[in-house]
């Protein structure tokens, strides 16, 4: 399935920041998710960079949280299947080789395939993906690249990730072809390890409010 529902896009736009979450201890999964939701961030990307990432997704899903929970750093067909089995509702890839496309297209949920060049973006559009991840955003050209791409390719939208922080997130969100930004600054590993859920909730809330203000 390549089409993404308008409801999912609207939810991501309202969320504005998609946290790029790395879980090292599965016991942190649900309290972290609850903290982010309390801060108004309810679209959660759990990266498959640790051994417990799939278990973390499963724990979040079983907790029946009011959130859209997905898996990031998808690089193989096996990971697509594992993420689906864990309950992931959307997938995010850092890049999208042709060999990965069949599995992504068969996934029963939203997919945000990664690209970093114009040719890659056009190839993904031809495959039916009109919303893509731009990664690594800052090293690959940043907001200026996406602004330039919006002219010849106005029908493709992006979720840029990589090197984005409060200092430059607004530059991306002000672009008409950006629906949300991905970032890890609202989920610092130190705060997660220390279980400072109230601090994370406040950080998420304040970040969203600042980025959404006129």
C-alpha positions in Angstrom: 0.0 0.0 0.0 1.6 3.3 -1.1 -1.2 5.8 -0.6 -1.3 7.6 2.8 -4.6 8.5 4.2 -5.4 12.2 4.6 -6.1 11.5 8.3 -2.5 10.3 8.8 -1.1 13.3 7.0 -3.2 15.7 9.1 -2.1 13.9 12.3 1.5 14.3 11.3 1.1 17.9 10.4 -0.6 18.6 13.8 2.2 16.7 15.6 4.8 18.7 13.7 7.7 16.8 15.3 8.1 13.1 14.7 10.5 11.9 17.4 13.2 9.5 16.3 13.2 7.2 19.2 16.0 4.8 20.1 15.0 2.3 22.9 17.8 0.5 24.8 15.5 -0.9 27.6 12.1 -2.1 26.7 10.7 -1.0 30.1 11.2 2.6 29.0 8.9 2.1 25.9 5.5 2.8 27.4 6.4 5.5 29.9 8.3 7.3 27.2 5.4 7.1 24.8 3.0 8.4 27.4 5.3 11.3 28.1 5.4 12.3 24.5 1.7 12.0 24.1 1.2 14.2 27.2 3.4 16.7 25.4 1.2 16.6 22.3 3.5 14.4 20.2 1.4 11.4 19.2 3.2 10.1 16.1 6.1 8.0 17.3 9.0 6.5 15.2 10.9 3.7 17.0 14.1 3.0 15.2 15.2 -0.5 14.6 18.7 0.2 15.9 18.6 -1.9 19.1 17.8 -5.5 19.9 14.7 -4.5 21.9 13.2 -2.1 19.3 10.6 -4.6 18.0 9.6 -5.5 21.6 9.3 -1.8 22.4 6.9 -1.3 19.5 4.9 -4.3 20.6 4.7 -3.0 24.2 3.5 0.4 23.0 0.8 -1.2 20.8 -0.4 -3.5 23.6 -0.7 -0.5 25.9 -3.4 0.8 23.5 -2.0 4.3 23.5 -3.7 7.1 21.6 -0.7 7.4 19.2 0.4 6.3 15.8 3.4 4.0 16.3 5.8 3.1 13.6 9.2 1.6 12.9 12.2 3.5 11.5 15.6 2.6 10.1 14.0 -0.1 7.9 16.6 -1.4 5.5 15.6 -5.0 4.7 12.6 -7.0 3.7 12.9 -9.0 6.9 12.6 -5.8 8.9 9.5 -4.9 7.1 7.9 -8.2 8.0 9.2 -8.0 11.6 7.9 -4.5 12.1 4.5 -5.5 10.7 4.3 -8.5 13.1 5.2 -6.2 16.0 2.3 -4.0 15.2 4.0 -1.0 13.5 1.4 1.2 11.7 3.9 3.0 9.5 7.5 2.4 8.2 10.3 4.8 7.6 13.5 4.0 5.6 16.7 5.9 5.5 17.1 5.1 1.8 15.1 3.0 -0.7 16.9 0.5 -3.0 14.8 -1.0 -5.7 15.1 -4.4 -4.0 13.2 -3.1 -1.0 10.2 -1.6 -2.9 8.1 -4.8 -3.2 8.1 -5.4 0.5 7.3 -1.7 1.2 4.5 -1.7 -1.3 3.0 -4.8 0.2 3.0 -3.3 3.8 -0.5 -2.7 5.0 0.1 0.8 6.4 1.8 4.1 5.7 5.3 4.1 4.3 7.8 7.0 4.2 10.6 5.8 1.9 13.9 7.7 2.3 15.6 9.7 -0.5 18.4 12.2 -0.7 18.5 13.2 -4.4 16.1 14.5 -7.1 16.4 11.3 -9.1 15.6 9.1 -6.0 12.6 11.2 -5.2 11.3 11.0 -8.8 11.8 7.2 -8.8 9.8 6.9 -5.6 7.0 9.1 -7.0 6.8 6.8 -10.0 6.4 3.9 -7.6 3.5 5.6 -6.0 5.1 7.2 -2.9 4.1 10.9 -2.8 5.2 11.5 0.8 8.9 10.7 1.4 11.6 11.0 4.0 14.4 13.3 3.1 17.6 12.0 4.8 20.1 13.0 5.9 18.4 16.4 5.6 21.1 18.8 6.6 24.1 17.1 4.9 22.0 16.4 1.8 21.1 20.1 1.2 18.8 21.1 4.0 15.7 23.3 3.6 17.2 25.1 0.6 17.2 21.8 -1.3 13.5 21.0 -0.5 12.5 24.6 -1.4 14.2 24.2 -4.8 12.6 20.8 -5.3 9.1 22.2 -4.6 9.2 24.1 -7.9 9.5 21.2 -10.4 8.0 18.6 -8.1 5.2 20.2 -6.2 3.2 17.0 -5.7 5.8 15.3 -3.5 5.9 16.1 0.2 8.6 15.3 2.7 9.4 14.4 6.3 13.0 15.6 6.6 15.2 14.0 9.2 18.9 14.2 10.0 20.6 17.2 11.7 17.3 18.9 12.5 17.0 20.7 15.8 15.0 23.6 17.3 17.5 25.9 15.7 16.5 25.0 12.1 13.2 23.0 12.3 11.1 26.1 11.5 13.0 26.6 8.2 11.7 23.2 7.1 8.2 23.5 8.5 7.6 26.8 6.8 8.0 25.0 3.4 4.7 23.9 1.7 6.2 20.5 0.8 7.1 19.6 4.3 4.5 17.9 6.5 6.6 17.4 9.6 10.2 17.1 10.8 11.9 14.1 12.3 14.3 14.6 15.2 15.8 13.2 18.4 16.2 16.4 20.4 12.9 15.9 22.2 14.0 12.3 23.3 17.5 12.7 24.6 19.0 9.4 25.7 20.1 10.7 29.0 16.5 11.8 30.0 15.2 8.4 28.8 17.8 6.4 30.8 17.0 8.5 33.9 13.3 8.1 33.5 12.7 11.9 33.5 9.3 11.5 31.8 7.9 14.9 33.0 10.9 16.7 31.5 10.4 14.9 28.2 6.7 15.8 28.2 7.5 19.4 28.8 10.3 19.4 26.2 7.8 18.0 23.6 5.1 20.5 24.6 7.4 23.5 24.5 9.0 22.5 21.2 5.7 22.0 19.5 4.2 25.3 20.8 7.3 27.2 19.7 7.3 25.7 16.2 3.6 26.2 15.7 3.5 29.8 16.8 3.2 32.6 14.2 
